[in-house]
Amino acid sequence: MDPNRNTPLRAVALVCTLTPSPAPSSSQLLAEQTMAALAEHGVTGKTVRIADHDVKPGVRTDMGDGDAWPEIRDTILAADILILSTPIWLGHPSSIAQRVLERLDAEISESDDEGRMLTYGKAAAVCVVGNEDGAHKVSADLFQGLNDVGFSLAPNAVTYWVGEAMHGTDYQDLDKTPEKTAATTATLAANTAHLARRLKGASYPAS
C-alpha cells in the first residue's frame, strides 16, 4: 500500500482537439476517461478544451490583447499533473497541441527562488487518438516537449487508440472502450499519480 495514497493531488487535462465545444471529440473522451482513472487514485481536477479559448500564438506567458493563456497557465501551475490529449493529424500532434507546447516554452525562463522552473515537481502524461498509425511518434514529440519545459514523466505515461488504416471510425464511435486502451489508461493513472505524490513530497534539487 502506498503510504502517501491519501495525499490530495490536482490535475488538469488540456484537450487539443481542433473542434470547439459542444461538438463531440474523441480527444475529449479519452481525456475524461483518464481523469476518471486518476480519480481512483485520489486526484481531482478538470478538462480544458483549448479550442474554446483564445490562446494566442507566441512564446511568452502573456501575449496580451485578450490572451486566454495566462488563466490556463494559472490552472497548470496550481495542479500537480498535466495531461495533454491530442488527435493525430498528418502523423503529428494537432496544431493546438503544438501551440500549447510553444506557450509552455515560456516556463524555461520562469524560476522559483532556488532557480528551478515552476513546472519542476509536476508530472505529465499524454492521450492520443487517431484513425491511422502514429501514436508512438506523437507521444514521443509531446514527451520531449513536456520534459524540456520541466515536467516529469512516469513509466507508460501515454494512453492511446488508433483505428484501422484507411477507415473512418473515431474512438468516440466505438460501442465500448477496448480492454487494452482501458488497461493502458489505468496504468497511466496509477504511475502518474504515484510519481506526482513522490515529487510533491520531495522537490528536485536547486539548479
BELJO-V510973 format. One line per field, one symbol per residue. ss: DSSP state (~ for helix, > for strand, _ for the rest). psi: psi as a letter, one per 40 degrees, with the letter a starting at -180 (. if undefined). burial: I if it has 16 or more other ideal C-beta (glycine too) atoms within 10 Angstrom, else O. A space follows every 50 residues. Layout:
ss->???
psi->???
burial->???
This chain:
ss->________>>>>>>>__________~~~~~~~~~~~~~~___>>>>>>>~ ~~________________~~~~~~~~~~__>>>>>>>>>__>>_~~~~~~ ~~~~~~~~~_>_____>_____>>>>>>>>____~~~~~~~~~~~~~~__ _>>>>>>>>>>>________~~~_____~~~~~~~~~~~~~~~~~~~~~~ ~______
psi->hheedehiiiihhhhfiehiieiihddddddddddddddeffhiaiihhd eeighiiifidheafehedddddddddeidhhhhhiihhfeiiidddddd ddddddddehiaeeeiieeieiiiiihhiieiieddddddddddddddee iihiiffiiihhiiieiehideeidihidddddddddddddddddddddd ehiiii.
burial->OOOOOOOOIIIIIIIIIIIOOOOOIIIIIIIIIIIOIIOOIOIOIOIIII IOOOIOOIOOIOIOOOIOIOOIIOOIOOIIIIIIIIIIIOOOIIOIIIII IOIIIIIOOOOOOOOIIIIIIIIIIIIIIIIOOIIOOIIOIIIOIIOOII IIIIOOIIIIIIIOOOOOOIIOOOOOOOOOIOOIIIIIIIIIIIIIIIII OOOOOOO
